[in-house]
């Protein structure tokens, strides 16, 4: 009970935190689908710039256009699409081109403004003329309205927004250099680590650190700012401490969480372990500070943002000659986090049991629900299962989350294995919730996406997942399939 009372202040959300979570969620929706473009650019940079693994002057010409034009336009398209589908995406891309062409800095922030703006304005236009276009003129009005609005926004971006964004980017870069030179970088962990647990990580990483990191990497070939939020070390140390010193079900759950967090890169799996004993936030803060200090002293840096924050992604984005500094920082952070967490866990392990972990997981789910724009839902997977019955063995099963990359990929992998063990050869796909097929028969998702999933796939039977490691939710589908045979 003491643990639950202590966790309540963290669980209760103020308006400011909720707004930041929504903002971060929208940023993630723009950036996450385009992470492959960042990785492609990072790999090309790592190999072909003059200081890369295999310098190549001709292929080096790809580096600047990709980061200066391709990636901003992709972000702008995605932002517009989030607001108003493909049509909004096209207008958002045109508008973003205006701020990207000729800019002296990569226009990621400009893309995050112009893309959604383009989508919003064309959406308002479409609403205003809905039902008022004469038959036969629909295509003419649709194409010219998007072209005219997109062109106008491109001109506005080129003449007005781009100069402002250039100054903003230059200021952010100067601030980053000042913080680094003043040796204050490790203090950032005081804000980053608690922010991650409160689901502000997207706003921190994609809104602040990533644009600074890209600009530094463009100039120096690497940036320490790509490491600050994505570092899996502090989370690893925390989970290792639980594995070593906790008891019962909590201790048994730690190894699986380590695999998902450190190797899979899905950091949110360790958030409930922090909230079980909120004092453990000190462990990840001190681990982050130790890691950042090591990164700074050894001049560590990555060529692009690693996503997800897996040790494999960190290694893949490490430049030539940079493995020792990067790995040293990660494991120093893990060691410090482990030592601090061990002290507190050993003193309070008798106060923590499976119900404490379940409560903390519910708190995390509630916070994640707020960060995804939708209120948390109350029904369990069992309750949802009782609302409908399967008409037959589905052609495919879909696991949906926001971007279709992190949570859903992990859940789809576990579900597929469970189905195979039960003798069912049913394909399992992981997709963004907005891209669920309207004909989907079975959908697994989190409570925060239930409403949207029902809108996109109205005929689907939906199972809600609260804990990815809890096989009971997946077994519910297997049980329902068994009833079909009977």
C-alpha positions as CSV (number, residue, x, y, z in Angstrom):
1,X,0.0,0.0,0.0
2,X,2.8,2.4,0.8
3,X,4.2,1.8,-2.7
4,X,0.9,2.6,-4.2
5,X,0.5,5.8,-2.3
6,X,4.0,6.8,-3.2
7,X,3.4,6.2,-6.9
8,X,0.2,8.2,-7.0
9,X,1.8,11.6,-7.4
10,X,3.7,10.3,-10.4
11,X,0.6,8.7,-11.8
12,X,-1.6,11.8,-11.4
13,X,-1.1,14.0,-14.4
14,X,-1.3,17.7,-14.5
15,X,-2.4,19.6,-17.6
16,X,1.2,20.6,-18.5
17,X,2.4,17.0,-18.5
18,X,-0.5,15.8,-20.4
19,X,0.0,18.5,-23.0
20,X,3.7,17.6,-23.3
21,X,2.8,13.9,-23.7
22,X,0.4,14.7,-26.5
23,X,2.9,16.9,-28.1
24,X,5.6,14.2,-27.9
25,X,3.2,11.6,-29.2
26,X,2.4,13.7,-32.3
27,X,6.2,14.3,-32.8
28,X,6.7,10.6,-32.6
29,X,4.0,10.1,-35.2
30,X,5.8,12.3,-37.6
31,X,9.3,11.0,-37.0
32,X,9.1,7.3,-36.1
33,X,7.8,6.2,-39.6
34,X,10.8,7.9,-41.1
35,X,13.4,6.4,-38.8
36,X,14.6,4.2,-41.7
37,X,15.5,7.3,-43.6
38,X,17.6,8.5,-40.7
39,X,19.3,5.2,-40.4
40,X,20.0,5.1,-44.2
41,X,21.5,8.6,-44.0
42,X,23.5,7.6,-40.9
43,X,24.9,4.5,-42.5
44,X,25.9,6.4,-45.7
45,X,27.5,9.0,-43.5
46,X,29.4,6.4,-41.4
47,X,30.8,4.7,-44.5
48,X,31.4,7.3,-47.1
49,X,32.4,10.7,-45.6
50,X,36.1,11.4,-45.6
51,X,36.5,10.1,-42.0
52,X,34.2,7.1,-42.6
53,X,34.8,3.4,-42.8
54,X,35.2,3.4,-46.6
55,X,35.6,7.0,-47.8
56,X,34.1,7.7,-51.2
57,X,33.9,11.2,-52.6
58,X,31.1,10.4,-55.1
59,X,28.8,8.6,-52.6
60,X,29.6,11.3,-50.1
61,X,27.5,13.6,-52.3
62,X,24.4,11.8,-51.0
63,X,24.9,12.9,-47.4
64,X,23.9,16.6,-47.6
65,X,20.8,16.3,-49.9
66,X,19.4,13.5,-47.8
67,X,19.6,15.3,-44.5
68,X,18.8,18.7,-45.9
69,X,15.9,17.9,-48.2
70,X,14.8,14.2,-48.3
71,X,14.3,13.7,-44.6
72,X,12.5,17.0,-43.9
73,X,10.1,16.5,-46.8
74,X,9.4,13.0,-45.5
75,X,8.6,14.4,-42.0
76,X,6.5,17.1,-43.5
77,X,4.5,14.6,-45.6
78,X,4.0,12.3,-42.6
79,X,2.8,15.3,-40.5
80,X,0.4,16.4,-43.1
81,X,-0.9,12.8,-43.5
82,X,-1.5,12.5,-39.8
83,X,-3.8,15.5,-40.0
84,X,-5.6,14.8,-43.3
85,X,-4.5,11.6,-45.0
86,X,-2.6,11.4,-48.3
87,X,-4.0,14.7,-49.5
88,X,-2.8,16.4,-46.3
89,X,0.5,14.7,-46.7
90,X,1.1,16.0,-50.2
91,X,0.3,19.6,-49.3
92,X,2.5,19.2,-46.2
93,X,5.4,17.9,-48.3
94,X,5.1,20.8,-50.7
95,X,5.0,23.3,-47.9
96,X,8.1,21.7,-46.3
97,X,10.0,21.9,-49.5
98,X,9.7,25.7,-49.2
99,X,11.6,25.7,-45.9
100,X,14.1,22.9,-46.9
101,X,15.3,24.3,-50.3
102,X,18.3,26.6,-49.7
103,X,18.3,26.3,-46.0
104,X,21.7,26.4,-44.2
105,X,20.5,24.0,-41.5
106,X,18.5,20.7,-41.7
107,X,14.9,21.9,-41.4
108,X,13.5,19.2,-39.1
109,X,11.7,21.8,-36.9
110,X,10.5,23.6,-39.9
111,X,9.1,20.3,-41.3
112,X,7.3,19.6,-38.0
113,X,5.6,23.0,-38.4
114,X,4.9,23.2,-42.1
115,X,3.8,19.6,-42.6
116,X,0.9,19.6,-40.1
117,X,0.0,23.2,-41.1
118,X,-0.4,22.1,-44.7
119,X,-2.5,19.2,-43.7
120,X,-4.7,21.3,-41.4
121,X,-5.3,24.0,-44.0
122,X,-6.3,21.7,-46.8
123,X,-8.5,19.8,-44.3
124,X,-10.3,23.1,-43.5
125,X,-10.7,23.8,-47.2
126,X,-12.2,20.4,-47.9
127,X,-14.7,20.9,-45.1
128,X,-15.7,24.3,-46.4
129,X,-16.4,23.1,-49.9
130,X,-17.9,19.7,-49.0
131,X,-21.2,19.2,-50.9
132,X,-20.8,22.5,-52.8
133,X,-18.7,21.3,-55.8
134,X,-20.8,20.7,-59.0
135,X,-20.7,17.2,-60.4
136,X,-17.8,16.6,-62.8
137,X,-15.6,19.3,-61.3
138,X,-14.4,17.3,-58.2
139,X,-11.0,16.3,-59.6
140,X,-10.4,19.8,-61.0
141,X,-11.1,21.4,-57.6
142,X,-9.2,18.8,-55.6
143,X,-6.0,19.0,-57.6
144,X,-5.9,22.7,-58.1
145,X,-6.8,23.5,-54.5
146,X,-4.0,21.3,-53.1
147,X,-1.6,22.7,-55.7
148,X,-2.4,26.3,-55.1
149,X,-2.4,26.0,-51.3
150,X,0.8,23.9,-51.3
151,X,2.5,26.4,-53.6
152,X,1.5,29.3,-51.4
153,X,2.7,27.6,-48.3
154,X,6.0,26.7,-50.0
155,X,6.6,30.4,-50.9
156,X,5.6,31.4,-47.3
157,X,8.0,28.8,-46.0
158,X,10.9,29.9,-48.3
159,X,10.5,33.6,-47.6
160,X,9.3,33.7,-44.0
161,X,9.6,30.5,-42.0
162,X,13.0,29.4,-43.3
163,X,15.0,32.5,-42.1
164,X,13.3,32.1,-38.7
165,X,14.1,28.4,-38.5
166,X,17.7,29.0,-39.6
167,X,18.1,31.4,-36.6
168,X,16.4,28.9,-34.2
169,X,18.6,26.0,-35.4
170,X,21.7,28.2,-35.1
171,X,20.7,29.2,-31.6
172,X,20.1,25.5,-30.6
173,X,23.4,24.5,-32.0
174,X,25.2,27.3,-30.1
175,X,23.4,26.4,-26.9
176,X,24.5,22.7,-27.4
177,X,28.1,23.7,-27.8
178,X,28.0,26.0,-24.8
179,X,26.5,23.2,-22.6
180,X,29.1,20.8,-23.8
181,X,32.0,23.1,-23.3
182,X,30.8,24.1,-19.9
183,X,30.8,20.4,-18.9
184,X,27.1,20.6,-17.9
185,X,25.9,17.9,-20.3
186,X,25.6,15.1,-17.6
187,X,23.1,17.3,-15.7
188,X,20.6,16.8,-18.6
189,X,20.0,13.3,-17.2
190,X,18.1,15.0,-14.3
191,X,15.4,15.9,-16.8
192,X,15.7,13.1,-19.4
193,X,15.4,10.0,-17.1
194,X,12.3,11.1,-15.2
195,X,10.9,12.5,-18.4
196,X,11.2,9.0,-20.0
197,X,9.3,7.4,-17.2
198,X,6.5,10.0,-17.6
199,X,6.4,9.4,-21.4
200,X,7.9,12.7,-22.3
201,X,10.7,11.0,-24.1
202,X,9.4,11.6,-27.6
203,X,9.1,15.4,-27.0
204,X,12.7,15.4,-25.5
205,X,14.3,13.2,-28.1
206,X,12.6,14.0,-31.4
207,X,11.7,17.6,-30.5
208,X,15.0,18.8,-29.0
209,X,17.9,16.4,-29.0
210,X,17.5,14.9,-32.5
211,X,17.6,18.2,-34.5
212,X,20.7,19.3,-32.5
213,X,22.3,16.0,-33.1
214,X,21.7,16.0,-36.8
215,X,23.2,19.4,-37.2
216,X,26.3,18.3,-35.2
217,X,26.6,15.1,-37.1
218,X,26.4,17.0,-40.4
219,X,29.4,19.1,-39.4
220,X,31.5,16.7,-37.3
221,X,30.3,13.2,-38.5
222,X,28.9,12.3,-35.1
223,X,27.0,13.8,-32.1
224,X,26.8,12.9,-28.4
225,X,23.2,14.2,-28.4
226,X,22.0,11.0,-30.1
227,X,23.1,9.1,-27.0
228,X,21.5,11.1,-24.2
229,X,18.0,9.7,-24.4
230,X,18.5,6.5,-26.3
231,X,21.2,5.0,-24.0
232,X,19.9,1.6,-22.7
233,X,22.4,1.5,-19.9
234,X,20.5,3.0,-17.0
235,X,17.5,0.8,-17.7
236,X,19.6,-2.3,-18.0
237,X,21.3,-1.6,-14.6
238,X,17.9,-1.2,-12.9
239,X,16.5,-4.4,-14.3
240,X,19.7,-6.3,-13.4
241,X,19.3,-5.1,-9.8
242,X,15.7,-6.5,-9.7
243,X,16.9,-9.8,-11.2
244,X,19.6,-10.0,-8.6
245,X,17.8,-8.9,-5.4
246,X,14.0,-8.9,-5.9
247,X,11.8,-11.9,-5.0
248,X,9.2,-14.0,-6.5
249,X,7.4,-13.0,-9.7
250,X,9.1,-9.7,-9.9
251,X,12.5,-11.3,-10.0
252,X,11.3,-13.9,-12.5
253,X,10.0,-11.2,-14.8
254,X,13.2,-9.2,-14.9
255,X,15.2,-11.4,-17.5
256,X,12.4,-11.1,-20.0
257,X,12.3,-7.3,-19.5
258,X,16.0,-7.1,-20.0
259,X,15.8,-8.8,-23.3
260,X,13.1,-6.5,-24.5
261,X,14.7,-3.3,-23.1
262,X,18.4,-3.8,-23.8
263,X,18.3,-5.9,-27.0
264,X,14.9,-5.0,-28.3
265,X,15.2,-1.3,-27.5
266,X,11.7,-0.8,-26.0
267,X,12.6,1.2,-22.9
268,X,9.0,1.5,-21.6
269,X,9.2,-2.0,-20.3
270,X,11.3,-0.9,-17.3
271,X,9.1,2.1,-16.4
272,X,6.8,0.0,-14.1
273,X,9.9,-1.2,-12.2
274,X,10.8,2.4,-11.5
275,X,7.2,3.3,-10.4
276,X,7.1,0.3,-7.9
277,X,9.6,2.3,-5.9
278,X,9.7,5.9,-7.1
279,X,13.0,6.5,-5.2
280,X,14.6,4.3,-7.9
281,X,14.4,7.2,-10.3
282,X,17.6,8.2,-8.6
283,X,19.2,5.1,-9.9
284,X,18.5,5.9,-13.6
285,X,19.3,9.5,-13.1
286,X,22.7,8.8,-11.6
287,X,23.3,6.1,-14.1
288,X,22.5,8.5,-16.9
289,X,24.8,11.2,-15.4
290,X,27.6,8.6,-15.2
291,X,27.0,7.5,-18.8
292,X,26.9,11.1,-20.1
293,X,30.1,12.0,-18.2
294,X,31.8,9.0,-19.8
295,X,30.5,9.9,-23.2
296,X,31.7,13.5,-22.8
297,X,35.2,12.6,-21.5
298,X,35.8,10.0,-24.2
299,X,34.3,12.1,-26.9
300,X,31.6,9.5,-27.8
301,X,29.0,10.1,-30.5
302,X,26.7,8.5,-33.0
303,X,26.2,9.3,-36.7
304,X,22.4,9.2,-36.4
305,X,19.7,8.5,-33.9
306,X,19.4,4.8,-33.0
307,X,15.8,3.7,-33.0
308,X,14.7,1.8,-31.2
309,X,17.2,2.4,-28.4
310,X,18.7,-1.1,-28.6
311,X,22.3,-2.0,-28.0
312,X,22.3,-3.3,-31.6
313,X,21.1,0.1,-32.9
314,X,23.6,1.9,-30.8
315,X,26.4,-0.2,-32.3
316,X,25.1,0.2,-35.8
317,X,25.1,4.0,-35.5
318,X,28.6,4.2,-34.0
319,X,31.2,5.7,-36.3
320,X,34.6,4.2,-37.1
321,X,36.8,4.2,-34.1
322,X,34.0,5.1,-31.7
323,X,33.0,1.7,-30.2
324,X,35.1,2.0,-27.0
325,X,33.7,5.4,-26.0
326,X,30.1,4.5,-26.8
327,X,30.1,1.0,-25.1
328,X,32.1,2.4,-22.1
329,X,29.5,5.0,-21.5
330,X,26.6,2.5,-21.8
331,X,28.1,0.0,-19.4
332,X,29.3,2.6,-16.9
333,X,25.8,3.9,-16.8
334,X,24.4,0.4,-16.3
335,X,26.9,-0.3,-13.5
336,X,26.1,2.9,-11.5
337,X,22.3,2.3,-12.0
338,X,22.7,-1.3,-10.8
339,X,24.6,-0.3,-7.6
340,X,22.2,2.5,-6.7
341,X,19.1,0.4,-7.5
342,X,20.5,-2.6,-5.6
343,X,20.8,-0.6,-2.4
344,X,17.1,0.4,-2.4
345,X,15.7,-2.9,-3.7
346,X,17.5,-4.9,-1.0
347,X,16.0,-2.7,1.6
348,X,12.4,-2.9,0.3
349,X,12.1,-6.2,-1.5
350,X,9.8,-7.6,1.1
351,X,7.3,-4.8,0.4
352,X,7.1,-5.6,-3.3
353,X,5.1,-8.4,-4.8
354,X,3.3,-9.3,-8.0
355,X,0.3,-7.0,-7.1
356,X,2.8,-4.1,-6.7
357,X,4.1,-4.7,-10.2
358,X,0.6,-5.0,-11.6
359,X,-0.3,-1.7,-10.1
360,X,2.8,0.0,-11.5
361,X,2.0,-1.4,-14.9
362,X,-1.5,0.0,-14.8
363,X,0.0,3.4,-13.9
364,X,2.3,3.2,-16.9
365,X,-0.6,2.2,-19.1
366,X,-2.6,5.1,-17.9
367,X,0.2,7.6,-18.6
368,X,0.8,6.1,-22.1
369,X,-2.9,6.4,-22.8
370,X,-2.7,10.1,-22.1
371,X,0.4,10.5,-24.3
372,X,-1.5,9.0,-27.3
373,X,-4.4,11.5,-27.3
374,X,-7.0,9.0,-26.0
375,X,-8.3,8.3,-22.5
376,X,-7.4,5.0,-21.0
377,X,-10.1,2.3,-21.4
378,X,-11.3,0.1,-18.6
379,X,-12.3,-3.2,-20.3
380,X,-10.0,-6.1,-20.0
381,X,-9.2,-8.5,-22.8
382,X,-11.7,-10.9,-21.4
383,X,-14.4,-8.4,-21.4
384,X,-13.7,-7.5,-25.0
385,X,-13.7,-11.1,-25.9
386,X,-17.2,-11.5,-24.6
387,X,-18.5,-8.7,-26.9
388,X,-18.1,-10.8,-30.0
389,X,-17.2,-14.3,-31.1
390,X,-15.0,-15.5,-33.9
391,X,-16.8,-16.6,-37.1
392,X,-13.9,-18.8,-38.1
393,X,-10.1,-19.1,-38.1
394,X,-8.9,-15.6,-39.2
395,X,-6.8,-15.2,-42.3
396,X,-4.4,-13.0,-40.3
397,X,-4.0,-11.4,-36.9
398,X,-2.9,-7.8,-36.6
399,X,-1.0,-6.2,-33.7
400,X,-1.4,-2.4,-33.7
401,X,0.3,0.5,-32.0
402,X,1.0,4.1,-32.8
403,X,3.8,3.6,-35.3
404,X,3.7,-0.2,-35.9
405,X,7.4,-0.6,-35.0
406,X,8.0,-0.9,-31.2
407,X,5.3,-2.2,-29.0
408,X,3.4,-3.9,-31.8
409,X,6.4,-5.6,-33.2
410,X,7.3,-7.1,-29.8
411,X,3.7,-8.2,-29.1
412,X,3.4,-9.7,-32.6
413,X,6.5,-11.8,-32.1
414,X,5.2,-13.2,-28.8
415,X,1.7,-13.8,-30.2
416,X,3.1,-15.6,-33.3
417,X,5.1,-17.9,-31.1
418,X,2.1,-18.7,-28.9
419,X,0.0,-19.5,-32.0
420,X,2.7,-21.8,-33.4
421,X,3.0,-23.6,-30.1
422,X,-0.8,-24.2,-30.2
423,X,-0.6,-25.6,-33.7
424,X,-2.0,-22.6,-35.6
425,X,-0.2,-21.3,-38.7
426,X,-1.8,-17.8,-38.8
427,X,0.2,-14.8,-40.1
428,X,0.7,-12.1,-37.4
429,X,1.4,-8.6,-38.7
430,X,2.4,-5.5,-36.8
431,X,1.0,-2.2,-38.2
432,X,0.2,1.4,-37.1
433,X,-3.3,1.5,-35.8
434,X,-4.3,4.0,-38.6
435,X,-3.2,1.4,-41.2
436,X,-5.3,-1.5,-40.0
437,X,-7.1,-3.1,-42.9
438,X,-10.9,-2.4,-42.7
439,X,-11.4,-6.1,-43.2
440,X,-9.3,-7.2,-40.3
441,X,-10.9,-10.0,-38.3
442,X,-8.7,-10.0,-35.2
443,X,-6.7,-7.1,-33.7
444,X,-4.5,-7.0,-30.6
445,X,-3.8,-3.5,-29.3
446,X,-3.5,-1.5,-26.1
447,X,-6.4,0.2,-24.4
448,X,-5.2,3.6,-25.6
449,X,-5.8,2.6,-29.2
450,X,-9.0,0.7,-28.8
451,X,-11.3,3.5,-30.0
452,X,-9.2,4.2,-33.1
453,X,-8.9,0.5,-33.9
454,X,-12.7,0.1,-33.8
455,X,-13.1,3.0,-36.1
456,X,-10.5,1.7,-38.7
457,X,-11.5,-2.0,-38.4
458,X,-15.1,-2.0,-37.3
459,X,-15.7,-5.7,-37.9
460,X,-12.6,-6.9,-36.0
461,X,-12.6,-8.7,-32.7
462,X,-10.3,-6.7,-30.5
463,X,-8.2,-8.0,-27.7
464,X,-6.6,-5.5,-25.3
465,X,-3.1,-6.0,-24.1
466,X,-2.0,-4.4,-20.8
467,X,1.3,-6.3,-20.3
468,X,3.2,-7.6,-23.3
469,X,4.9,-10.3,-21.2
470,X,1.6,-11.6,-19.8
471,X,0.7,-14.7,-22.0
472,X,-2.8,-14.8,-20.7
473,X,-4.0,-12.2,-23.1
474,X,-2.6,-14.1,-26.1
475,X,-4.0,-17.4,-24.7
476,X,-7.5,-15.9,-24.9
477,X,-7.3,-16.0,-28.7
478,X,-6.1,-19.6,-28.6
479,X,-8.9,-20.5,-26.3
480,X,-11.5,-18.9,-28.6
481,X,-10.0,-20.7,-31.6
482,X,-10.3,-24.0,-29.7
483,X,-14.0,-23.4,-29.2
484,X,-14.4,-23.2,-33.0
485,X,-13.1,-26.8,-33.2
486,X,-15.5,-27.9,-30.6
